[in-house]
Amino acid sequence: MRFFLFLSSFVLCGVGLGCGADVYEFRSEDRPEYKNTVSVGELAALQESGEVTIVDVRLFEDYEADPVLIAGAKYKDPEMISGWSNTLRKDRPVVAYCVKGKWVSQKAATFLKDKGFEVYSLEGGIEAWKENNAE
């Protein structure tokens, strides 16, 4: 069935129909380890400069369970990254974060880096941010 869907998409794209963005299967077994990271403190410094794009890339079910965002961040469904990545500015660094700063943000960061962005993953994700910003 997947092959048929892939083949259908390929044929439609080949004739110029229905092709808005590359298809990217986010929930695959590929788990890249992304080394370009920033700490919560480094993120705070970037926020002060005003020259950073912060993207919450938690899986939709994780975001829906706790929709708190880091100040200035926008939620972007990582499974739709092929489409929304084209809307980001390439002239400023991007910081991606997920729940714990592991595979979701690292996979998104890898994808964005491959598209030419200067991108970082937030160490410890939103959990680390919450720990450091608890009142």
C-alpha positions in Angstrom: 0.0 0.0 0.0 2.8 2.5 0.9 4.5 1.7 -2.4 1.3 2.5 -4.3 0.9 5.8 -2.4 4.5 6.7 -3.1 4.1 5.7 -6.8 0.9 7.7 -7.0 2.6 10.8 -5.5 5.6 10.3 -7.9 3.4 10.0 -10.9 1.3 13.1 -9.9 4.4 15.1 -9.2 5.9 14.0 -12.5 3.0 15.5 -14.4 2.9 18.6 -12.2 -0.2 17.8 -10.1 -0.5 18.1 -6.4 3.1 18.7 -5.4 3.4 21.4 -2.8 6.4 20.1 -0.9 8.7 17.2 -0.5 7.3 14.2 1.3 9.2 13.6 4.5 8.4 10.7 6.8 9.2 12.1 10.2 8.2 9.1 12.3 10.8 6.8 10.9 13.5 4.8 12.7 16.1 7.3 11.6 17.4 8.9 14.9 20.2 11.3 14.0 22.3 12.7 16.8 22.6 16.4 16.2 25.7 18.0 17.8 24.9 21.8 17.3 23.0 22.5 20.5 22.4 25.5 22.8 21.8 25.5 26.5 18.8 27.3 28.1 21.2 30.2 29.1 22.5 30.5 25.6 19.0 30.6 24.3 18.2 33.4 26.7 21.1 35.4 25.2 19.9 34.8 21.7 16.4 35.9 22.7 17.8 39.1 24.1 19.5 39.8 20.8 16.2 39.4 19.0 17.9 37.7 16.1 16.7 34.1 16.5 13.8 32.0 15.3 12.5 29.6 18.0 10.5 26.7 16.8 8.6 24.2 19.0 8.7 20.9 17.2 7.1 18.6 19.7 5.0 15.9 18.3 1.4 17.2 18.1 0.2 14.9 20.9 3.0 16.2 23.2 2.2 19.8 22.3 -1.5 19.3 22.8 -0.9 17.7 26.2 1.1 20.8 27.4 0.7 23.8 25.0 3.2 26.0 26.9 5.6 27.8 24.5 9.0 29.4 25.2 8.7 33.1 24.8 8.9 34.1 21.1 8.5 30.5 19.9 6.0 29.3 17.3 4.7 25.7 17.3 5.3 23.8 14.0 4.2 20.2 13.6 7.4 18.3 12.8 5.5 15.9 10.6 4.8 18.9 8.3 8.4 20.2 8.2 8.6 19.9 4.4 6.0 22.6 4.0 6.7 25.0 6.8 10.5 24.9 6.6 10.2 27.0 3.4 8.7 29.9 5.5 11.6 30.3 7.9 14.2 33.0 7.4 17.7 31.8 6.5 19.4 35.0 7.6 19.0 34.2 11.3 19.7 31.2 13.5 16.9 28.7 14.3 16.6 27.0 17.6 14.3 23.9 17.6 13.1 22.3 20.8 11.0 19.3 21.7 10.1 17.8 25.1 13.6 16.5 26.1 15.9 17.8 23.3 16.3 14.3 21.9 15.3 12.7 18.7 12.4 15.0 17.6 14.3 18.3 17.8 17.5 16.7 16.6 15.7 15.2 13.6 14.1 18.5 12.8 17.4 20.3 13.2 19.1 17.8 10.9 16.4 18.3 8.3 16.7 22.1 8.5 20.5 22.0 8.4 20.3 20.0 5.2 18.1 22.7 3.8 20.8 25.4 4.5 19.7 26.8 7.9 22.0 27.6 10.8 20.1 25.6 13.3 20.5 24.4 16.9 18.7 22.0 19.1 17.8 23.1 22.7 19.6 20.9 25.2 17.0 19.3 27.5 14.1 20.7 25.5 11.2 22.5 27.0 11.6 20.4 30.2 15.0 22.0 30.8 13.6 25.5 30.0 10.8 25.0 32.5 13.3 23.9 35.2 15.4 27.0 34.6 12.4 29.4 34.4 10.4 28.0 37.4 9.3 30.8 39.7 
